[in-house]
Amino acid sequence: DSGVTQTPKHLITATGQRVTLRCSPRSGDLSVYWYQQSLDQGLQFLIHYYNGEERAKGNILERFSAQQFPDLHSELNLSSLELGDSALYFCASGLAGRPQETQYFGPGTRLLVL
Amino acid sequence: AQKVTQAQTEISVVEKEDVTLDCVYETRDTTYYLFWYKQPPSGELVFLIRRNSFDEQNEISGRYSWNFQKSTSSFNFTITASQVVDSAVYFCALSELQTGGGADGLTFGKGTHLIIQP
């Protein structure tokens, strides 16, 4: 158990809908990273938040957005969903958002868009 | 831009054999960090090791060992006396230092699916 929690574990929705994925980092960690894992694209970095502020963006679509709240939990919002958004979404947490730190991953949210 | 290549898509060996998973990386930075993660069939990503670019010492942890060679930009992972429980997808990843000192997120290879047959 990494200490990172993600909810829900599974999500099934329809095209055009909007969903919110939630992540709570390990106790004491200030950074949250979001990743998408799909069969064709592999594991891709989406976005990094540190202590409530956006730090870096990766291959995140404009239909996707994220935020980190004062209690440090983070939410990833996916809107206007398409079939291709079906994937496993991971969040990871790190102590201070430095590249040398280990990122500890949550169990993931498996999203299926029908 | 940084890149991580795991050329072996799938490896199948019989239990107790030794197996090496290859990882080759590309980066323009002199300071960077390399990681290995394991993804068992249950789906979670489990951290295995982190290595700094300025530390080329090889590391051994039980049946696991890692060989880091800057000259060939490789960070290979060897499992000795493999066991069925080692069956998983293994990912190599790279992290670079941003100008401001922050982290961009990990760049992952495509992964190697390791199958250990009893």
Interface residues (C-beta under 8 A of the other chain):
Chain A: S2 S31 Y33 Y35 G42 L43 Q44 F45 L46 I47 H48 Y50 R55 A56 G58 L88 F90 A92 G94 G97 R98 P99 Q100 E101 T102 Q103 Y104 F105 G106 P107 G108 R110
Chain B: Y32 Y33 F35 Y37 G43 E44 L45 V46 F47 R50 N52 F91 S95 E96 L97 Q98 G101 G102 A103 D104 G105 L106 T107 F108 G109 K110 G111
